[in-house]
Amino acid sequence: MFFYLSKILWFVVEPGNLLLIILCVGVVLLWTPWRTAGKWGVTLAAVLAVFMAATPAGKMLIGVLEDRIERPESLPDAVDGVIVLGGVVSPALSDARGEASLNGASERLFAFSELAARYPKARLVFTGGSGELFDQKRKEAHYVGPIFNRLGTDLSRIVFEDRSRNTFENAVFSHELVAPVKGENWIVITSAFHMPRALGCFRKLGWDVIPYPVDFVTDGMGEASLTLSLQGGIGYLSAAMHEWLGLVFYWLTGKTDAVFPALSPR
């Protein structure tokens, strides 16, 4: 139920969709006796559009997330396993084109292959099913094999988890598959802005993993410069809101160990 409710709620509050909803409601009201309310609605939509296009709000919010969990200065000499979270492949597009179609989070796969080569005895897990509300047949884990082949990673070493639909299920089903023992060293790879929520989910299960954030989109310098791009502004704000809302709701529903997980001493 949580999965379906989260998808429906996000459809409504996603910045681009919310902007369109406010604009459409405002325009409709202009043709009714509630013209004044319609004018306010259209004006609000315009103000929000300018705010999203001209301010670095989205990047600043992402920057806070990316700076929360730092990559370890050094990794252990021996690692028991490496897990990479999905979110890098579009199953529908991959199916349509007959080859794996990667998105901007593809650095996760490169890092995974690099660590696989560095730790030849480590167990390897790719966790990613389908996060689509209406398409649960095509799984992300089914399409990444050829990519790992091209990166030179032995597929026989990798366990492909294909049931997970969200970050919490990534942690739960990975835990079920590998049954980690306390004291083992497991590395988890995901995008830097997504790492706080991912780390909180794994630690909620009592699994104190080593975070390995990648896919940075901010420079760590504050991102205070003004821009003028509605497309870019909506994109960054959407990614930021998705993570911040995810942190809050995951904590409220007991899926993370803290509202804003931080790096724990090992």
ChimeraX attribute file (.defattr): number of C-alpha atoms within 10 A of each C-alpha:
attribute: neighborCount
match mode: 1-to-1
recipient: residues
	/A:1	5
	/A:2	9
	/A:3	13
	/A:4	12
	/A:5	11
	/A:6	14
	/A:7	13
	/A:8	11
	/A:9	10
	/A:10	18
	/A:11	13
	/A:12	13
	/A:13	16
	/A:14	17
	/A:15	23
	/A:16	19
	/A:17	15
	/A:18	16
	/A:19	21
	/A:20	13
	/A:21	16
	/A:22	19
	/A:23	21
	/A:24	16
	/A:25	14
	/A:26	23
	/A:27	18
	/A:28	14
	/A:29	19
	/A:30	18
	/A:31	10
	/A:32	11
	/A:33	9
	/A:34	12
	/A:35	15
	/A:36	12
	/A:37	16
	/A:38	22
	/A:39	16
	/A:40	17
	/A:41	22
	/A:42	21
	/A:43	15
	/A:44	16
	/A:45	20
	/A:46	15
	/A:47	13
	/A:48	16
	/A:49	20
	/A:50	15
	/A:51	16
	/A:52	26
	/A:53	21
	/A:54	17
	/A:55	19
	/A:56	22
	/A:57	21
	/A:58	21
	/A:59	24
	/A:60	21
	/A:61	21
	/A:62	27
	/A:63	22
	/A:64	15
	/A:65	21
	/A:66	24
	/A:67	19
	/A:68	16
	/A:69	21
	/A:70	15
	/A:71	15
	/A:72	12
	/A:73	5
	/A:74	6
	/A:75	12
	/A:76	11
	/A:77	8
	/A:78	14
	/A:79	20
	/A:80	18
	/A:81	22
	/A:82	24
	/A:83	26
	/A:84	22
	/A:85	25
	/A:86	29
	/A:87	23
	/A:88	22
	/A:89	23
	/A:90	18
	/A:91	26
	/A:92	18
	/A:93	13
	/A:94	18
	/A:95	13
	/A:96	11
	/A:97	10
	/A:98	10
	/A:99	14
	/A:100	22
	/A:101	19
	/A:102	19
	/A:103	11
	/A:104	12
	/A:105	17
	/A:106	18
	/A:107	19
	/A:108	23
	/A:109	23
	/A:110	15
	/A:111	18
	/A:112	26
	/A:113	22
	/A:114	14
	/A:115	19
	/A:116	23
	/A:117	14
	/A:118	13
	/A:119	17
	/A:120	15
	/A:121	13
	/A:122	20
	/A:123	17
	/A:124	27
	/A:125	21
	/A:126	24
	/A:127	26
	/A:128	29
	/A:129	26
	/A:130	24
	/A:131	21
	/A:132	17
	/A:133	13
	/A:134	8
	/A:135	11
	/A:136	12
	/A:137	11
	/A:138	18
	/A:139	24
	/A:140	29
	/A:141	23
	/A:142	17
	/A:143	20
	/A:144	23
	/A:145	18
	/A:146	14
	/A:147	17
	/A:148	17
	/A:149	12
	/A:150	9
	/A:151	14
	/A:152	13
	/A:153	18
	/A:154	16
	/A:155	13
	/A:156	7
	/A:157	14
	/A:158	18
	/A:159	17
	/A:160	20
	/A:161	21
	/A:162	20
	/A:163	19
	/A:164	23
	/A:165	20
	/A:166	19
	/A:167	24
	/A:168	21
	/A:169	19
	/A:170	25
	/A:171	25
	/A:172	15
	/A:173	17
	/A:174	25
	/A:175	15
	/A:176	9
	/A:177	12
	/A:178	13
	/A:179	10
	/A:180	16
	/A:181	9
	/A:182	9
	/A:183	10
	/A:184	14
	/A:185	20
	/A:186	21
	/A:187	22
	/A:188	22
	/A:189	28
	/A:190	28
	/A:191	24
	/A:192	25
	/A:193	27
	/A:194	25
	/A:195	27
	/A:196	28
	/A:197	28
	/A:198	27
	/A:199	30
	/A:200	29
	/A:201	28
	/A:202	24
	/A:203	19
	/A:204	19
	/A:205	15
	/A:206	13
	/A:207	21
	/A:208	22
	/A:209	22
	/A:210	21
	/A:211	22
	/A:212	23
	/A:213	24
	/A:214	23
	/A:215	18
	/A:216	16
	/A:217	15
	/A:218	18
	/A:219	11
	/A:220	13
	/A:221	8
	/A:222	13
	/A:223	17
	/A:224	11
	/A:225	11
	/A:226	11
	/A:227	13
	/A:228	14
	/A:229	15
	/A:230	16
	/A:231	12
	/A:232	17
	/A:233	24
	/A:234	22
	/A:235	17
	/A:236	21
	/A:237	23
	/A:238	19
	/A:239	18
	/A:240	23
	/A:241	18
	/A:242	16
	/A:243	20
	/A:244	20
	/A:245	14
	/A:246	18
	/A:247	23
	/A:248	16
	/A:249	16
	/A:250	21
	/A:251	20
	/A:252	12
	/A:253	9
	/A:254	12
	/A:255	24
	/A:256	25
	/A:257	19
	/A:258	20
	/A:259	19
	/A:260	16
	/A:261	21
	/A:262	17
	/A:263	17
	/A:264	11
	/A:265	5
	/A:266	6
